């Protein structure tokens, strides 16, 4: 991993990057939510936006095919 890559994002920053609103991310089923950890009172997203969007699209396609 390069030093310039981020390891975590604040919720608002992440929402801007993926194009979803905060409430949308919180109300998604668990399997469609980005990987995150809670640090104190703050939730930190640890899944890179590009990885999350690819996983989200794959899960959506699976659901539509079923």
DRENTIMAR-661110 format. One record per residue: x, y, z of N, C-alpha, C in turn; residue number from 1. Coordinates in steps of 0.1 Angstrom, whole numbers, plus 5000, padded with zeros to 4 digits. Atoms other than C-alpha are relative to their C-alpha. Example, Ala and Ser with C-alpha at 12.3 -4.5 7.8 and 13.67 -1.06 7.14 Angstrom:
<atoms>
nc1 | nc2 | nc3 | cac1 | cac2 | cac3 | cc1 | cc2 | cc3 | nr
5009 | 4988 | 5000 | 5123 | 4955 | 5078 | 5009 | 5012 | 5000 | 1 $
4991 | 4989 | 5000 | 5137 | 4989 | 5071 | 4992 | 5011 | 5008 | 2 $
</atoms>
This chain:
<atoms>
nc1 | nc2 | nc3 | cac1 | cac2 | cac3 | cc1 | cc2 | cc3 | nr
5008 | 4988 | 5000 | 5000 | 5000 | 5000 | 5009 | 5012 | 5000 | 1 $
4992 | 4988 | 5000 | 5014 | 5034 | 4991 | 4996 | 5009 | 5011 | 2 $
5002 | 4991 | 4989 | 5017 | 5060 | 5018 | 4989 | 5011 | 4997 | 3 $
5010 | 4990 | 5004 | 4994 | 5084 | 4998 | 4986 | 4995 | 5000 | 4 $
5013 | 5005 | 5000 | 4965 | 5061 | 4999 | 4993 | 5002 | 5014 | 5 $
5007 | 4998 | 4987 | 4939 | 5068 | 5026 | 4995 | 4986 | 5005 | 6 $
5004 | 5013 | 4993 | 4930 | 5041 | 5051 | 4985 | 5001 | 5005 | 7 $
5013 | 4999 | 4995 | 4897 | 5056 | 5062 | 4994 | 5014 | 4996 | 8 $
5007 | 4988 | 5003 | 4871 | 5083 | 5054 | 4989 | 5003 | 5010 | 9 $
5012 | 4995 | 4992 | 4846 | 5104 | 5074 | 4988 | 4997 | 4992 | 10 $
5013 | 5003 | 5006 | 4810 | 5096 | 5066 | 4996 | 5010 | 4989 | 11 $
5004 | 4989 | 5009 | 4803 | 5130 | 5049 | 5009 | 5000 | 4988 | 12 $
4990 | 5000 | 5011 | 4835 | 5128 | 5028 | 4997 | 4988 | 4991 | 13 $
5002 | 5013 | 5008 | 4827 | 5092 | 5017 | 4987 | 5002 | 4992 | 14 $
5013 | 4997 | 5007 | 4791 | 5102 | 5008 | 5002 | 5008 | 4987 | 15 $
4996 | 4991 | 5011 | 4805 | 5129 | 4985 | 5007 | 4992 | 4989 | 16 $
4993 | 5008 | 5010 | 4828 | 5104 | 4968 | 4992 | 4990 | 4993 | 17 $
5008 | 5010 | 5007 | 4803 | 5077 | 4961 | 4987 | 5005 | 4995 | 18 $
5012 | 4994 | 5005 | 4774 | 5100 | 4954 | 4987 | 4995 | 5007 | 19 $
5012 | 5003 | 4992 | 4750 | 5087 | 4981 | 4999 | 5009 | 5011 | 20 $
5002 | 4992 | 4988 | 4734 | 5106 | 5008 | 5003 | 4992 | 5013 | 21 $
4997 | 5006 | 4988 | 4742 | 5099 | 5044 | 4989 | 4990 | 5004 | 22 $
5011 | 5009 | 4996 | 4707 | 5085 | 5051 | 4999 | 4988 | 4991 | 23 $
5000 | 5012 | 5009 | 4709 | 5062 | 5021 | 5010 | 4990 | 5004 | 24 $
4990 | 5010 | 4995 | 4741 | 5046 | 5034 | 4995 | 4993 | 5013 | 25 $
5004 | 5006 | 4988 | 4726 | 5041 | 5068 | 4988 | 4991 | 4999 | 26 $
5012 | 5008 | 5001 | 4694 | 5026 | 5056 | 5001 | 4988 | 4990 | 27 $
4998 | 5011 | 5009 | 4709 | 5001 | 5031 | 5001 | 4987 | 5009 | 28 $
4997 | 5012 | 4993 | 4709 | 4964 | 5041 | 5015 | 4998 | 5003 | 29 $
4986 | 5002 | 4995 | 4741 | 4953 | 5059 | 5009 | 4996 | 4989 | 30 $
4991 | 5005 | 5010 | 4755 | 4935 | 5029 | 5003 | 5011 | 4989 | 31 $
4998 | 4989 | 5010 | 4752 | 4967 | 5008 | 5007 | 5012 | 5006 | 32 $
4993 | 4989 | 4993 | 4768 | 4990 | 5034 | 5015 | 4999 | 4998 | 33 $
4985 | 5000 | 5001 | 4805 | 5000 | 5030 | 5005 | 4995 | 5014 | 34 $
4993 | 5005 | 4988 | 4829 | 4983 | 5055 | 5004 | 5012 | 5008 | 35 $
4997 | 4989 | 4991 | 4834 | 5005 | 5085 | 5003 | 4995 | 5014 | 36 $
4997 | 5003 | 4986 | 4846 | 5006 | 5121 | 4996 | 5013 | 5008 | 37 $
5004 | 4988 | 4991 | 4835 | 5028 | 5150 | 5013 | 5003 | 5009 | 38 $
4989 | 4995 | 4992 | 4863 | 5048 | 5167 | 4994 | 5011 | 5009 | 39 $
5006 | 4990 | 4990 | 4850 | 5065 | 5198 | 4985 | 5001 | 4996 | 40 $
5013 | 4998 | 5004 | 4818 | 5081 | 5187 | 4998 | 5002 | 4985 | 41 $
5000 | 4998 | 5014 | 4827 | 5083 | 5150 | 5001 | 4987 | 4992 | 42 $
4999 | 5012 | 5009 | 4821 | 5058 | 5122 | 5010 | 5004 | 4989 | 43 $
4990 | 4998 | 5011 | 4851 | 5055 | 5098 | 4998 | 4989 | 4990 | 44 $
5002 | 5010 | 5011 | 4846 | 5039 | 5064 | 5014 | 4996 | 4996 | 45 $
4987 | 5005 | 5003 | 4875 | 5017 | 5056 | 5001 | 4993 | 4986 | 46 $
5000 | 5006 | 5013 | 4865 | 5003 | 5022 | 5001 | 5011 | 4989 | 47 $
4999 | 4990 | 5010 | 4878 | 5024 | 4993 | 4988 | 5002 | 4991 | 48 $
5013 | 4997 | 5007 | 4850 | 5041 | 4973 | 4999 | 4991 | 4987 | 49 $
5001 | 5008 | 5012 | 4859 | 5023 | 4940 | 4997 | 4985 | 5003 | 50 $
5003 | 5014 | 4996 | 4859 | 4989 | 4957 | 4986 | 4999 | 5004 | 51 $
5014 | 5000 | 4995 | 4826 | 4997 | 4974 | 4990 | 5000 | 4988 | 52 $
5009 | 4999 | 5011 | 4809 | 5008 | 4942 | 5000 | 4988 | 4991 | 53 $
4999 | 5012 | 5008 | 4821 | 4977 | 4923 | 4992 | 4989 | 5008 | 54 $
5007 | 5011 | 4992 | 4808 | 4954 | 4952 | 4985 | 5003 | 5000 | 55 $
5014 | 4996 | 4999 | 4775 | 4974 | 4954 | 4993 | 4996 | 4986 | 56 $
5006 | 5003 | 5013 | 4769 | 4970 | 4916 | 4999 | 4985 | 4998 | 57 $
5001 | 5014 | 5002 | 4777 | 4933 | 4917 | 4989 | 4994 | 5008 | 58 $
5011 | 5005 | 4992 | 4753 | 4927 | 4946 | 4986 | 5004 | 4994 | 59 $
5012 | 4995 | 5006 | 4726 | 4948 | 4929 | 4996 | 4991 | 4988 | 60 $
5003 | 5008 | 5011 | 4730 | 4927 | 4897 | 4996 | 4986 | 5004 | 61 $
5004 | 5013 | 4995 | 4728 | 4895 | 4917 | 4985 | 5000 | 5004 | 62 $
5013 | 4999 | 4995 | 4696 | 4906 | 4933 | 4990 | 5001 | 4989 | 63 $
5009 | 4999 | 5012 | 4680 | 4915 | 4899 | 4999 | 4987 | 4993 | 64 $
5000 | 5013 | 5008 | 4690 | 4882 | 4884 | 4992 | 4989 | 5008 | 65 $
5007 | 5011 | 4992 | 4674 | 4862 | 4913 | 4985 | 5001 | 4999 | 66 $
</atoms>
